[in-house]
Amino acid sequence: MTAFAVILGGVALPQKAFALGRGQACVFLAPKGARGFGHVGWAFQEPPGDHWFFGATEGEPGEEGGPNQRKIPPGQRNGAWEDTGNWQKVLDTFRNAKANEHPDGYYKQYTCAYADESAVHSADLQAQANVGRGYNLFGDNCMNHAYDVLRAYNLTLPSPNDPIYISPSWAPNRWVLKLSNTPGWNGLNSL
């Protein structure tokens, strides 16, 4: 096993990486979230079985499910949540939006890819760190939090900080469309 450091909130945490082999990870899309810019959640498998970690950073809900505040300082409630269960629970949770105060059908689609050497523990630590991380509508939002969780899982994916996603075209909807068309990702699937 290879050791490396995961940076969470500026603190390096030594982790055992690549311990569990090939695993799958997904991004879930709510295209009408954040006033039509889109909103994302994430999920990753603990291989080799049917155990998953999943969640999202919601921001504080405001009108039409969009964030109430553009910036939430670190340490304050940012709406980040995490749960575990089998694949059916992942689908049911995002389909029914029970964990995050959204109406049923808020999340509409998802796309998935495999990491050859999954790092479940590192991804879980990143997901937990998202809770106290704060929130900034421009540059530290649901999309960035999902990206950081899935990168910690050892998944290769386009960065949401790529200029194509920055204003005026910045949006989780565009990022998920890019993911779904990236080699190794399985396109957009309906929930």
MARTORTOR-509820 format. One record per residue: chain; residue in three letters; x, y, z of N, C-alpha, C in turn; residue number from 1. Coordinates in steps of 0.001 Angstrom, whole numbers, plus 500000, padded with zeros to 6 digits. Layout:
N
chaine:residu:nx:ny:nz:cax:cay:caz:cx:cy:cz:num
A:ala:X:Y:Z:X:Y:Z:X:Y:Z:NUM
...
This chain:
191
chaine:residu:nx:ny:nz:cax:cay:caz:cx:cy:cz:num
A:met:500829:498827:500000:500000:500000:500000:500877:501241:500000:1
A:thr:500458:502212:499263:501191:503453:499150:500650:504453:500159:2
A:ala:501531:505150:500842:501088:506183:501775:501213:507543:501103:3
A:phe:500288:508435:501385:500351:509793:500892:499610:510680:501861:4
A:ala:499669:511973:501641:498993:512917:502537:497793:513511:501826:5
A:val:496686:513563:502515:495497:514229:502027:495430:515564:502739:6
A:ile:495233:516638:501988:495152:517964:502582:493682:518289:502829:7
A:leu:493318:518467:504091:491955:518821:504477:492031:520076:505322:8
A:gly:491490:521148:504809:491493:522390:505567:492886:522860:505923:9
A:gly:493862:522595:505043:495221:523048:505270:496044:522135:506163:10
A:val:495481:521008:506611:496194:520072:507468:496453:518791:506689:11
A:ala:497695:518342:506668:498039:517110:505967:497748:515916:506869:12
A:leu:496939:514993:506379:496618:513781:507119:497200:512583:506384:13
A:pro:498099:511817:506993:498640:510651:506311:497552:509597:506145:14
A:gln:497475:509013:504983:496444:508019:504693:497045:506839:503964:15
A:lys:496441:505680:504140:496762:504530:503314:495879:504632:502084:16
A:ala:496503:504718:500948:495740:504910:499714:495648:503606:498947:17
A:phe:494678:503550:498068:494571:502483:497089:494403:501105:497721:18
A:ala:493755:501030:498868:493669:499775:499598:492568:498849:499103:19
A:leu:491553:499371:498431:490381:498548:498173:490159:498178:496717:20
A:gly:491056:498535:495829:490919:498131:494435:489893:498940:493668:21
A:arg:489421:498363:492571:488527:499050:491628:487167:499330:492258:22
A:gly:486749:500594:492195:485465:500989:492734:484817:502048:491864:23
A:gln:483535:502197:492023:482766:503130:491205:482382:504372:492011:24
A:ala:482313:505514:491330:481873:506765:491942:480966:507494:490954:25
A:cys:480050:508299:491500:479036:508956:490670:478817:510393:491102:26
A:val:478306:511186:490166:477856:512544:490436:476381:512599:490065:27
A:phe:475570:513134:490976:474124:513261:490776:473797:514719:490480:28
A:leu:472917:514939:489516:472608:516289:489056:471160:516673:489319:29
A:ala:470993:517859:489902:469689:518510:490027:469759:519729:489103:30
A:pro:469333:519587:487849:469562:520645:486856:468885:521975:487154:31
A:lys:467814:521971:487930:467123:523227:488238:467593:523835:489549:32
A:gly:468544:523185:490210:469066:523705:491468:469830:525001:491255:33
A:ala:470036:525719:492334:470780:526987:492317:470282:527906:491215:34
A:arg:468977:528036:491187:468313:528959:490242:468641:528646:488789:35
A:gly:468737:527351:488487:468939:526921:487107:470383:526699:486698:36
A:phe:471343:526993:487582:472743:526713:487273:473089:525257:487524:37
A:gly:472262:524578:488315:472475:523180:488634:473046:522990:490032:38
A:his:472865:521788:490516:473365:521405:491835:473795:519945:491735:39
A:val:474841:519561:492467:475329:518183:492402:475486:517559:493777:40
A:gly:475349:516241:493784:475687:515394:494915:476678:514353:494414:41
A:trp:477162:513525:495308:478200:512556:494952:477917:511222:495637:42
A:ala:478538:510164:495126:478473:508836:495752:479734:508074:495368:43
A:phe:480213:507229:496273:481323:506336:495925:481147:504999:496631:44
A:gln:481598:503990:495947:481456:502603:496392:482638:502198:497262:45
A:glu:482334:501375:498264:483385:500708:499022:483485:499297:498444:46
A:pro:484436:499074:497531:484496:497772:496872:484987:496695:497835:47
A:pro:484693:495450:497533:484084:494961:496299:482565:494823:496391:48
A:gly:481956:495124:497500:480534:494859:497696:479628:496019:497324:49
A:asp:478419:495969:497853:477385:496951:497545:477201:497904:498732:50
A:his:478306:498508:499172:478241:499503:500244:478747:500822:499670:51
A:trp:477949:501880:499855:478236:503173:499269:478218:504271:500332:52
A:phe:478999:505302:500096:478965:506563:500824:478396:507581:499838:53
A:phe:477553:508495:500303:476973:509476:499384:476537:510712:500146:54
A:gly:476440:511834:499425:476041:513075:500067:476113:514254:499122:55
A:ala:476089:515438:499704:476152:516693:498948:476390:517829:499921:56
A:thr:476734:518976:499382:476766:520219:500146:475681:521092:499563:57
A:glu:474667:521370:500357:473478:522057:499867:473554:523573:499987:58
A:gly:474493:524105:500776:474394:525513:501128:473184:525636:502040:59
A:glu:472845:526796:502450:471628:526988:503230:470499:527247:502256:60
A:pro:469414:526457:502302:468361:526615:501297:467698:527979:501343:61
A:gly:467416:528479:500162:466716:529747:500018:465579:529569:499031:62
A:glu:465238:530607:498332:464157:530543:497354:464493:529551:496251:63
A:glu:463504:528792:495831:463603:527860:494714:464747:526872:494885:64
A:gly:465112:526543:496121:466159:525562:496361:467558:526076:496154:65
A:gly:467710:527343:495803:469038:527901:495619:469645:528283:496955:66
A:pro:470948:528545:496989:471565:528920:498256:471034:530247:498761:67
A:asn:470792:530313:500069:470291:531519:500703:471411:532542:500855:68
A:gln:472617:532058:501056:473768:532932:501228:474796:532580:500172:69
A:arg:475443:533581:499627:476491:533319:498643:477769:532849:499304:70
A:lys:477942:533211:500573:479153:532808:501291:478789:532432:502714:71
A:ile:479240:531261:503138:479067:530790:504505:480468:530554:505060:72
A:pro:480851:531238:506126:482203:531079:506666:482454:529650:507166:73
A:pro:483713:529203:507100:484053:527889:507644:483582:527770:509084:74
A:gly:483088:526590:509423:482613:526320:510766:481125:526540:510949:75
A:gln:480485:527267:510023:479041:527462:510110:478336:526413:509251:76
A:arg:477062:526193:509530:476274:525177:508824:476211:525503:507331:77
A:asn:476713:524570:506521:476707:524760:505077:475819:523743:504354:78
A:gly:475055:522990:505113:474148:522027:504505:474807:520768:503991:79
A:ala:476078:520524:504320:476741:519296:503881:476186:518110:504660:80
A:trp:475970:517005:503963:475478:515789:504596:476129:514585:503942:81
A:glu:476160:513494:504685:476708:512231:504189:475879:511101:504766:82
A:asp:475705:510054:503983:474989:508871:504424:475689:507657:503822:83
A:thr:475298:506472:504264:475833:505239:503699:474687:504264:503464:84
A:gly:474938:503309:502605:473947:502277:502329:474270:501569:501036:85
A:asn:473340:500735:500585:473559:500033:499327:473182:500938:498147:86
A:trp:473422:500450:496918:473162:501251:495733:471693:501672:495649:87
A:gln:470787:500795:496047:469366:501148:495996:469059:502310:496934:88
A:lys:469686:502337:498104:469479:503464:499028:470024:504756:498432:89
A:val:471163:504675:497745:471713:505860:497082:470689:506407:496090:90
A:leu:470194:505535:495217:469212:505960:494206:467946:506508:494850:91
A:asp:467445:505809:495854:466216:506255:496522:466399:507615:497193:92
A:thr:467545:507817:497826:467797:509081:498523:467837:510241:497537:93
A:phe:468578:510081:496458:468650:511170:495481:467337:511317:494713:94
A:arg:466685:510224:494430:465405:510278:493712:464340:510988:494544:95
A:asn:464317:510710:495839:463288:511254:496719:463737:512485:497501:96
A:ala:465036:512788:497440:465598:513991:498073:465239:514105:499555:97
A:lys:465084:512982:500241:464667:512992:501644:465694:513630:502569:98
A:ala:466965:513447:502282:467991:513886:503215:468288:515377:503130:99
A:asn:467695:516060:502171:468154:517422:501952:467055:518450:501713:100
A:glu:465849:518160:502134:464761:519126:502136:464379:519644:500747:101
A:his:464668:518891:499712:464250:519249:498359:463020:518428:497997:102
A:pro:462259:518876:497027:461096:518087:496605:461526:516815:495884:103
A:asp:460677:515800:495926:460939:514580:495162:461198:514962:493716:104
A:gly:462136:514280:493095:462448:514545:491700:463402:515706:491477:105
A:tyr:463942:516275:492549:464890:517391:492425:466131:516944:491648:106
A:tyr:466712:515818:492065:467824:515232:491318:467230:514437:490163:107
A:lys:467756:514627:488975:467172:514020:487778:468079:513000:487102:108
A:gln:469403:513213:487171:470333:512393:486398:471592:512106:487204:109
A:tyr:472350:511136:486712:473651:510856:487307:474579:510274:486254:110
A:thr:475869:510360:486525:476889:509765:485680:477939:509140:486590:111
A:cys:478533:508034:486145:479468:507286:486989:480727:506909:486215:112
A:ala:481776:506641:486962:483044:506164:486406:483716:505283:487447:113
A:tyr:484738:504554:487009:485479:503677:487911:486845:504262:488230:114
A:ala:487269:504083:489456:488639:504350:489880:489301:502989:490035:115
A:asp:490410:502786:489354:491079:501479:489423:491590:501169:490817:116
A:glu:491987:502182:491539:492527:502010:492896:491805:502977:493836:117
A:ser:490648:502583:494300:489826:503471:495128:490458:503727:496495:118
A:ala:490242:504924:496988:490748:505329:498306:489546:505766:499152:119
A:val:488805:504812:499632:487549:505055:500341:487756:505896:501589:120
A:his:488738:505552:502394:488963:506271:503646:489285:507746:503383:121
A:ser:490123:508010:502403:490472:509390:502066:489248:510171:501602:122
A:ala:488417:509542:500769:487204:510210:500279:486235:510469:501425:123
A:asp:486104:509518:502334:485212:509707:503477:485703:510843:504369:124
A:leu:487007:510931:504592:487552:512045:505375:487272:513383:504698:125
A:gln:487389:513420:503372:487093:514660:502653:485617:515015:502786:126
A:ala:484750:514023:502676:483308:514267:502829:483010:514827:504222:127
A:gln:483639:514270:505233:483443:514775:506602:483980:516192:506754:128
A:ala:485099:516480:506083:485680:517826:506154:484777:518861:505482:129
A:asn:483983:518431:504505:483075:519363:503826:482091:520011:504793:130
A:val:481729:519317:505854:480742:519829:506809:481201:521143:507430:131
A:gly:482456:521268:507786:482952:522476:508429:483693:523413:507503:132
A:arg:483636:523150:506241:484454:523859:505254:483909:525224:504867:133
A:gly:482645:525475:505106:482031:526705:504640:481460:526513:503251:134
A:tyr:481139:527615:502612:480492:527573:501295:480684:528931:500646:135
A:asn:481007:528916:499374:481091:530141:498601:480496:529835:497244:136
A:leu:479442:530531:496879:478757:530274:495621:479719:530274:494444:137
A:phe:480761:531092:494503:481728:531172:493422:483063:530590:493862:138
A:gly:483237:529292:493677:484539:528675:493871:484668:527694:495011:139
A:asp:483676:527562:495870:483747:526576:496948:482320:526138:497272:140
A:asn:481682:525523:496294:480262:525189:496379:480058:523683:496228:141
A:cys:478849:523266:495964:478533:521840:495834:479425:521149:494817:142
A:met:479710:521809:493720:480522:521241:492651:481966:521029:493114:143
A:asn:482536:522028:493774:483903:521901:494275:484001:520850:495372:144
A:his:482986:520796:496238:482992:519807:497320:482883:518389:496745:145
A:ala:482013:518194:495755:481892:516876:495114:483203:516493:494424:146
A:tyr:483785:517431:493719:485064:517186:493044:486126:516730:494044:147
A:asp:486230:517427:495172:487260:517088:496152:487038:515704:496760:148
A:val:485796:515333:497007:485505:513990:497523:485924:512937:496497:149
A:leu:485547:513131:495250:485833:512120:494233:487305:512081:493845:150
A:arg:488012:513201:493920:489473:513190:493704:490147:512440:494851:151
A:ala:489670:512648:496080:490230:511913:497216:489994:510419:497054:152
A:tyr:488912:510051:496383:488609:508638:496088:489569:508083:495036:153
A:asn:490294:508948:494367:491261:508627:493331:490625:508521:491950:154
A:leu:489562:509260:491741:488895:509282:490449:489495:510397:489597:155
A:thr:489657:510127:488325:490123:511140:487386:488905:511843:486815:156
A:leu:488860:513167:486963:487726:513927:486451:488148:515355:486186:157
A:pro:487458:516040:485261:487810:517427:484966:487554:518324:486170:158
A:ser:488447:519248:486401:488316:520165:487531:487207:521176:487283:159
A:pro:486385:521460:488305:485383:522525:488154:486025:523903:488097:160
A:asn:487331:523986:488383:488029:525263:488301:488596:525528:486916:161
A:asp:488361:524600:485987:488747:524807:484599:488031:526065:484097:162
A:pro:488698:526901:483327:488063:528150:482867:486715:527970:482167:163
A:ile:486454:526795:481603:485167:526603:480926:483997:526686:481908:164
A:tyr:484252:526443:483196:483167:526466:484181:483111:527777:484953:165
A:ile:484086:528644:484737:484128:529921:485440:483285:530933:484662:166
A:ser:482755:531926:485363:481868:532931:484790:482371:533377:483423:167
A:pro:481497:533583:482431:480049:533551:482535:479432:532164:482336:168
A:ser:480237:531164:482009:479644:529856:481705:479705:528881:482871:169
A:trp:480182:529339:484046:480319:528458:485199:478958:527930:485620:170
A:ala:478882:526626:485815:477643:526042:486328:477837:524555:486538:171
A:pro:477276:523997:487620:477321:522546:487804:476708:521794:486616:172
A:asn:475673:522348:485989:475092:521676:484824:476139:521438:483740:173
A:arg:476965:522430:483474:478005:522296:482434:479066:521285:482859:174
A:trp:479426:521291:484140:480450:520362:484633:479977:518922:484486:175
A:val:478735:518637:484873:478212:517264:484767:478095:516852:483306:176
A:leu:477703:517753:482432:477659:517433:481006:479056:517084:480509:177
A:lys:480058:517841:480940:481448:517545:480574:481857:516174:481118:178
A:leu:481547:515902:482379:481867:514594:482956:481251:513466:482144:179
A:ser:479968:513605:481843:479242:512529:481172:479769:512247:479771:180
A:asn:480489:513205:479196:481083:513020:477869:482581:512754:477921:181
A:thr:483126:512593:479121:484545:512310:479307:484766:510805:479197:182
A:pro:485798:510353:478457:486065:508914:478371:486160:508274:479758:183
A:gly:485512:507141:479918:485494:506422:481181:484233:506690:481996:184
A:trp:483502:507750:481684:482236:508056:482353:481120:507468:481507:185
A:asn:480019:507081:482147:478996:506299:481443:477824:507112:480896:186
A:gly:478031:508375:480575:476955:509197:480028:475972:509596:481114:187
A:leu:474900:510261:480731:473875:510670:481701:472799:509607:481805:188
A:asn:472511:509210:483026:471479:508223:483318:470348:508914:484049:189
A:ser:469123:508561:483729:467968:509121:484439:467767:508429:485760:190
A:leu:467350:509192:486761:467000:508603:488057:465613:508024:488003:191
